[in-house]
Amino acid sequence: MMRAISLMVMVSALALAGCSSNPNGGDPALAASRALFDSIKSRAAGAGAPAGPPIRIDVTRKQLNQTPGPVMQVIPDNTQAQDFLRLIARRDDSNPGTIEVWQSSDDAQVILRNGVLVGTKGLGGDIRSAEAEAAFAGFDGQGGGGQRLITIDRTNGTAQTVAFSCDMTQLGRETIQIVDQRISTYRMREDCSNGQASFTNEYWVETGSGRMRKSRQWAGPTFGYIDFLRLQG
Amino acid sequence: MLAQPVLADDTYDIFAVPDRPTLNFYGSPGLIDMPTGEVLPDGQITVGVSNFGGITRTTLTFQATPRLSASFRYVGIQDWNTDGFETYRDRSFDLRYQVRKEGRIWPAITVGLQDFAGTGIYAGEYVVATKTFDNIGSIPGAFKVTAGLGWGRLGSSGAIGAPFGGPRPAFDAQSRGGSPSFDQWFRGDAAPFAGVEWQINDRWGLKAEYSSDAYEAETVTRSVFTRKSRFNFGAEYQYSDRLRFGAYYLYGSEFGFNAQLQFNPKQPPTPTRVLPTAPIEPRPSRAAQPQAYDTAWSQNQNAAQTMRDRLKPVLEDYGLTLVSLKVSASSAELRMRNGTYRAMSVAIGRAARAMAQVLPASVETFRIVPMQEGLAQSAVIMRRSDLEALEFDPQAADALLAVTGFGAATPDLPGAAVNADLYPDFSWSFGPYADPSYFDPDNPVRVDAGLRADFKYRPAPGWEIGGLVKHRLFGNVGDSARLSNSQLARVRTDGILYARAGDTSLENLYVLRQWKPGNDVYARVTAGYLERMFGGISAEVLWKPVASRLALGVEANYVKQRDYGGLGFQSYGVATGHASAYYDFGGGYLGQVDVGRYLAGDVGGTVTVTREFSNGWRIGGFFTLTNVSSAEFGEGSFDKGINLTIPVSWFLGTPGTRTVNTTIRPIQRDGGARLNVPGRLYEQVRSGHRDAIESEWSRVWE
């Protein structure tokens, strides 16, 4: 009996410690089952005690002045966790609008064209690519709307291109507060739908420059909505 | 040819919430003991475990196409007490085909064959219709009303005559089973059955049914339980998205329960996340900065070496390994190894971005060649200006595919700068193992577990010396009393003797060489202890053009049977080999036919049909018919089974190339048995060919 127990202990210790010269080596079934147990464990842990609201920082002018380069604050609906993105690239291509690639603290990317979300990378269930022109055509405070093709990761290795028809509703002028600045914006709402699928984005675009300062945008069915606030640059 | 729109994986809509029918005691969409006309969502896999009156059924069901599903069932019936069994255990297969989808007026209609190829205890056929009624007056939820007509077992109670004639042969527990029983289907008496399911809300459901199953074998000829009524009732609770439980009162005498697990390979528990790369830095325009496009660098003797040394760390950052690089003023060919991403398109896209990041501006054409253990799989050809122009295109992946070329890769790349770090290479792993053995009548699941250690030594490209040793710490596979009674050479049925021979076993130890004799031709020779039961020499040649759906192969082996323990050989030796044809039907459906001589010297063919999902899940079925009669073959009549491949990345949500593979056979006999050889070519080659790369092309910018 003792021998059997000590063998069991030894084997379960090895099950946790199975090793290999190559991170992709070892018994694959073991890696898969370990992942399952981890996910169950984390679900069980999460179910009991509801976590308090994540910590938020109210950014000050002083902090911003000490930060070089453009800064975008994001709060995704799914985690409610605040993050600050860095601008890592700006590109003009043959399509209208300017591309900006923003990177999060965990190295995921959000791609905006004139402020309109046209892609995400590293979130899982990403938006692979998207049309944006129908949205930013309304950034002068008038008109906008039309068809937007959006290609979404199905999370099964393939992607689905959906032709959303979008209506832009101009909600008039609104003054918003960003840190210590008051900014005059056009506020607008974009309602997009295709059959049963629909989403609603909201944009606050600075009057004059036409630059998007604040928005709430849909990042696909897996990730959901993200609130953007362009703090600087 | 199979029709594309019906099969294509692309019909799956991420926004659609497919109706997910509940399961019956047979693990099929159904009520309690009776089936319904509903169909599972395409690709769905379900496991049902049900128990009542001492009868336990465990069923694995796969919705192989949008309309066709197949089930494999293992059943244990207590208190059987006849035919030499106290508890009767049996395996059975079902097929269901949905003839008509539910419409506004029409109900869903399904035709089913239950236990169509076993010993026939559950043999029955049915035609069943189900109609859904939502929002009747102020009653919440939905009602699903079912009515059907059953034959065989499902026509045994309350029969209304035999519409297609009779008589129907009786069930025989002593028969060998295994062959499709065409002569029985829809013959003999037919009886109606009916029922209703009330789905009160997302969690709770109630079921009631009128059963047409008399349970004659269990209640009349034997007394497994007592049947007092034709009516069954139950309540079900959806515990989680994938799991549902039910409690029931059946046949006026028995309580029962049913646990139903449903999941879909298309919906991973965690979506895979790949850490993104930096965006491509576009080159300055040639008109504005012609000096950037200077080609003097390519005149340098060491140009390829210099570029190799710059590219190597970038590729490593991106999860790839540089094998060799050849450059000229205007083009470059990169040969790389992908050990990180299951989707080759991710590796190709990242390799292209690494090249755009490193190579001088004058290099416009990129040829990217994925390598698999010394075999150049294919050449993916891209223009750098397309990569620059399309990275943020509204349809970035499709637009890039339209301008990407796929061609054959030459066996070698003369004049390339080679990554000298790759060979010789030694790798190993050490850990626990568990080898299950199923369906022993005395003990349905036996298992051996212990420690395993393996190594691979690769002295040069295409060469591999590998070995695997297992040491059993505990297990009961060898305890089975069911020793072989085979009339054929005992090439597989002596498994118990191998298990009993000792705790430490050399599973394999071999030398392998694989190479490309031509652009579209691949070859392999393996020699040594090839598997636990056989050792010898194996040679294979495969023809597979990069863009072809068809591949042809020939394999020839001479092997001797190994001693039960130790390193020696027994006297049995055999020349075995096959000619194989592989065809990719598109939409994830693969077919394979092998014709040749099997291990026991029997001659015949194997047909394999596999559904492969874009994310790497594979489920297939196979059967082998040889010149061995079903009497010589023994129980099961011929060899058949199910192959299952599950990518580990599906569970982890992180990229990876590892898979879990398993083959389930209702019974392992000696007829139609194939040698297991390390390093068969087709799967190695196919992963880097056009169809495999294109199937996940949408990930190319990941």
Interface residues (C-beta under 8 A of the other chain):
Chain A: A4 L7 M10 V11 L14 A15 G18 C19 S20 S21 N22 N24 G25 G26 D27 P28 A29 L30 A31 A32 A35 L36 S39 I88 A89 R91 D93 S94 N95 I99 V101 D107 A108 Q109 I111 R113 V118 G119 K121 G122 L123 G124 G125 D126 R128 S129 A130 E131 A132 L149 T151 I152 D153 R154 T155 N156 G157 T158 A159 Q160 T161 V162 N194 G195 Q196 A197 P221 T222
Chain B: D9 D10 Y12 D13 I14 F15 A16 P265 K266 Q267 P268 P269 T270 P271 T272 R273 V274 L275 P276 A278 P279 P282 G339 T340 A343 A389 E391 F392 D393 P394 Q395 A396 A397 D398 F426 S427 W428 S429 F430 G431 P432 Y433 A449 G450 L451 R452 L473 F474 F613 S614 N615 G616 I646 V648 W650 F651 L652 G653 G656 T657 R658 T659 V660 S695 E696 S698 R699 W701 E702
